[in-house]
């Protein structure tokens, strides 16, 4: 079966491999201020979680995380904190699935019925293997991926593509598949400091993304798409890393206050609760202090004096 999957080293892929290697070198060698680096990582992991959920049709936003995004955010944080094993295993995949559906539904097991792969319009575009074949197929999948003699930048999309083609889970195959490709990249040293949310690119190009999964076992188009996503998002993040505006344009504000200010600029007349949702791991008291400092500095104006108060940028 595994021989049926194939791909070509097109000139586009060869060029992308060179460019991603250069991008990796830049991320690893550029000096970064720790606070800014951590802020970018936090934002990137947030985007990875939110946009991975949005690809599947959920309405989560960066300031309004639902349970789907919260679960994914926990997993992405664990991944980039090095809390996963070094090799892909069946137990890890089941763990990813179980956490993906925490407080939503049961998880951590293979599907128990026949299924198909649907596009974003809800139309079946490919049939999946029978559920009775899954235990043997998944054993073979793990063996194939772990012994695949390809560079990580090809191995990661191949692992994701085949996983989603097998479609072993009752739900959440796309979300877990993207976690698997991130896992492969991270363990091979292509973490990019956890600062490249390539899921955001996929969500923006969702139709093209689904087209690469059309009935075929040729993975070439998907590899090209995957590398383009990495490059596009990486270059965008790189601009913010090296831009002096990140350090000085906001008058010496720490990164979190800079982000609060940007939220107020982007969303005039926003409430405290709206701002706080962007920082699920930061206490309300800390965010209140940040806003109060921005008001004191004359960068933000508070309109109203009760819980109904809103904020605008000055």
C-alpha positions in Angstrom: 0.0 0.0 0.0 2.7 2.5 1.0 4.3 2.1 -2.4 1.2 3.6 -3.9 2.0 6.9 -2.3 4.5 8.8 -4.4 5.9 12.3 -5.0 8.3 14.1 -7.3 11.2 16.4 -6.4 9.9 19.2 -8.6 12.0 22.3 -9.2 9.5 24.2 -7.1 10.1 21.8 -4.2 13.9 21.9 -4.6 13.9 25.7 -4.5 11.5 25.7 -1.5 13.8 23.3 0.4 16.7 25.7 -0.1 14.7 28.7 0.9 13.3 27.1 4.1 16.8 26.0 5.1 17.8 29.6 4.8 14.8 30.7 6.8 15.7 28.2 9.5 19.3 29.6 9.6 18.0 33.1 10.1 15.6 32.1 12.8 18.4 30.3 14.7 21.0 33.0 14.4 19.2 36.3 14.6 19.6 38.0 18.0 16.2 38.5 19.6 15.1 40.3 22.8 13.7 37.5 25.0 10.4 39.3 25.7 9.7 39.9 22.1 10.7 36.4 21.2 8.3 35.0 23.8 5.6 37.3 22.7 5.9 36.2 19.1 5.9 32.5 20.1 2.8 33.0 22.2 1.0 34.8 19.3 2.1 32.1 16.8 0.9 29.2 18.9 -2.4 31.0 19.5 -2.8 31.5 15.7 -1.8 27.9 15.0 -4.6 26.7 17.4 -7.3 29.1 16.2 -6.7 28.7 12.5 -6.4 25.0 12.7 -9.9 25.0 14.2 -11.1 27.5 11.6 -9.9 25.3 8.7 -12.5 22.7 10.0 -15.3 25.3 9.9 -15.2 26.5 13.5 -15.8 30.2 14.2 -13.0 30.7 16.7 -11.1 34.0 16.6 -7.9 35.2 18.3 -9.9 37.1 20.8 -12.7 34.5 21.2 -11.3 31.0 21.7 -13.8 28.2 22.0 -13.1 24.8 23.4 -11.7 23.5 20.1 -9.0 26.2 20.0 -8.3 26.0 23.7 -7.6 22.2 23.4 -5.3 22.8 20.4 -3.5 25.6 22.1 -2.7 23.3 25.0 -1.3 20.7 22.6 0.8 23.2 20.6 2.3 24.6 23.8 3.2 21.1 25.0 4.7 20.3 21.6 7.0 23.4 21.6 7.9 22.8 25.2 9.4 19.5 24.2 6.9 17.4 26.2 6.2 14.9 23.5 8.3 11.8 22.7 11.0 11.7 20.0 9.2 9.3 17.7 5.7 9.1 16.3 3.7 6.3 18.0 0.1 5.1 18.0 -0.3 6.0 21.6 0.8 9.6 20.9 -1.7 9.9 18.0 -4.5 8.7 20.3 -3.3 11.1 23.0 -3.4 14.0 20.5 -6.9 13.0 19.6 -8.1 12.7 23.2 -6.8 16.1 24.1 -8.2 17.6 20.9 -11.7 16.6 22.1 -11.3 17.2 25.8 -14.5 18.6 27.3 -16.2 18.1 23.8 -16.6 14.4 23.3 -14.8 11.1 23.8 -11.5 10.7 22.0 -8.4 8.5 21.7 -9.7 5.7 19.6 -10.0 4.7 15.9 -13.3 5.2 14.0 -15.7 2.3 14.1 -17.5 2.8 10.7 -16.9 3.4 7.1 -16.3 7.0 6.1 -15.3 9.4 3.3 -13.3 12.6 3.0 -15.4 15.6 2.4 -14.5 19.0 0.9 -15.5 22.3 2.5 -18.8 22.2 0.6 -19.6 18.9 2.3 -19.2 16.8 -0.9 -17.5 13.4 -0.6 -14.3 13.5 -2.6 -12.6 10.3 -1.6 -13.4 7.1 0.2 -11.3 6.1 3.2 -10.1 2.6 4.1 -12.6 0.3 5.9 -12.6 0.7 9.7 -11.8 -3.0 10.1 -8.4 -2.4 8.4 -7.4 0.5 10.7 -5.4 -1.3 13.4 -3.1 -3.0 10.8 -3.0 0.2 8.6 -1.9 2.4 11.5 0.8 0.0 12.5 2.1 0.1 9.0 1.7 3.9 8.9 3.9 4.4 12.0 6.5 2.0 10.6 6.6 3.8 7.2 6.8 7.3 8.5 9.5 6.6 11.2 11.7 4.9 8.6 11.1 7.2 5.7 14.4 8.3 4.3 13.4 11.8 3.2 14.4 15.3 4.6 12.1 16.4 7.4 10.6 19.2 5.2 9.2 16.4 2.9 8.6 13.8 5.6 6.3 16.2 7.5 3.8 16.8 4.7 4.0 13.2 3.7 3.1 12.1 7.2 0.2 14.6 7.3 -1.1 13.7 3.9 -1.2 9.9 4.4 -2.7 10.2 7.9 -5.5 12.3 6.5 -6.0 9.9 3.6 -6.3 7.0 6.0 -8.7 9.1 8.1 -8.4 6.8 11.2 -10.3 9.0 13.7 -14.0 9.4 14.0 -13.5 13.2 13.9 -10.6 15.7 14.0 -8.4 14.0 11.4 -7.3 17.4 10.0 -6.5 18.9 13.3 -4.5 15.9 14.4 -2.9 15.6 11.0 -1.5 19.2 11.3 -0.2 18.4 14.8 1.6 15.4 13.3 3.4 17.5 10.7 4.3 20.0 13.3 5.6 17.2 15.5 7.8 15.9 12.7 9.3 19.3 12.0 9.9 20.0 15.7 11.7 16.8 16.4 13.9 17.3 13.3 15.0 20.8 14.4 12.6 22.8 12.3 10.7 24.4 15.1 11.5 27.9 14.0 11.3 28.8 17.7 7.5 28.1 17.6 6.9 31.3 15.7 5.6 30.2 12.3 1.8 29.6 12.3 1.5 27.9 8.9 -2.1 26.9 9.8 -3.0 30.6 9.2 -1.8 30.3 5.6 -3.8 27.1 5.1 -7.0 28.8 6.4 -6.5 31.6 4.0 -6.1 29.2 1.1 -8.5 26.5 2.2 -9.9 25.7 -1.2 -6.4 25.0 -2.6 -5.6 23.0 0.5 -8.5 20.7 0.0 -7.7 20.4 -3.7 -4.4 18.8 -2.9 -6.2 16.0 -1.2 -8.3 15.1 -4.2 -8.6 11.4 -5.1 -4.9 10.6 -5.7 -1.9 9.2 -3.9 0.4 11.6 -5.6 1.6 13.9 -2.7 3.6 16.3 -4.9 1.1 19.1 -4.9 0.5 18.9 -1.2 4.3 19.1 -0.5 4.5 22.2 -2.7 1.6 23.8 -0.8 3.0 22.8 2.6 6.4 24.4 1.9 4.8 27.5 0.4 2.8 27.9 3.6 6.0 27.6 5.7 7.8 30.1 3.6 5.0 32.7 3.4 4.3 32.7 7.1 8.0 32.5 8.0 8.9 35.6 5.9 6.0 37.5 7.5 7.1 36.6 11.0 10.7 37.4 10.1 9.8 41.0 9.2 8.3 41.5 12.7 11.4 39.8 14.3 13.9 42.1 12.7 11.8 45.3 12.5 13.1 47.9 15.0 9.5 49.0 15.4 9.0 45.9 17.5 11.4 47.3 20.0 10.9 51.1 20.0 7.9 52.2 18.0 5.5 52.0 21.0 7.6 54.2 23.3 9.4 51.4 25.2 6.3 49.4 26.0 6.7 45.7 26.9 5.5 43.4 24.2 2.2 42.5 25.9 1.2 46.2 26.4 2.2 46.8 22.8 -0.2 44.0 21.8 -3.0 45.4 24.0 -2.5 48.8 22.4 -2.7 47.2 18.9 -6.0 45.4 19.9 -7.5 48.7 20.9 -6.4 50.3 17.7 -7.8 47.5 15.6 -11.1 47.3 17.6 -12.2 50.8 18.7 -14.7 50.9 21.6 -13.7 47.4 22.7 -14.5 46.2 26.2 -12.1 44.9 28.9 -13.5 41.4 28.4 -12.8 41.6 24.7 -9.2 42.5 25.3 -8.8 39.8 28.1 -9.9 37.0 25.8 -6.7 37.6 23.8 -4.7 36.6 26.8 -6.2 33.4 28.3 -3.1 32.6 30.4 -2.7 36.1 31.8 -4.6 37.2 35.0 -7.4 39.8 34.7 -5.5 42.0 37.3 -2.4 42.1 35.1 -4.4 43.1 32.0 -6.2 45.8 34.1 -2.8 47.1 35.1 -1.5 47.1 31.5 -4.6 49.1 30.3 -4.3 51.5 33.2 -0.7 52.2 32.3 -1.7 52.8 28.7 -4.3 55.2 29.8 -1.8 57.0 32.1 0.7 57.3 29.2 -2.0 58.9 27.1 -2.1 56.1 24.5 -5.6 54.8 25.3 -8.7 56.5 26.5 -11.3 54.9 28.8 -14.9 55.8 28.1 -17.2 55.1 31.0 -16.5 54.1 34.5 -18.4 50.9 35.1 -18.2 47.4 33.8 -19.6 48.8 30.6 -16.5 50.9 29.9 -14.9 50.7 26.5 -11.5 51.8 25.2 -10.2 53.7 22.2 -6.7 54.5 21.0 -5.6 58.2 21.3 
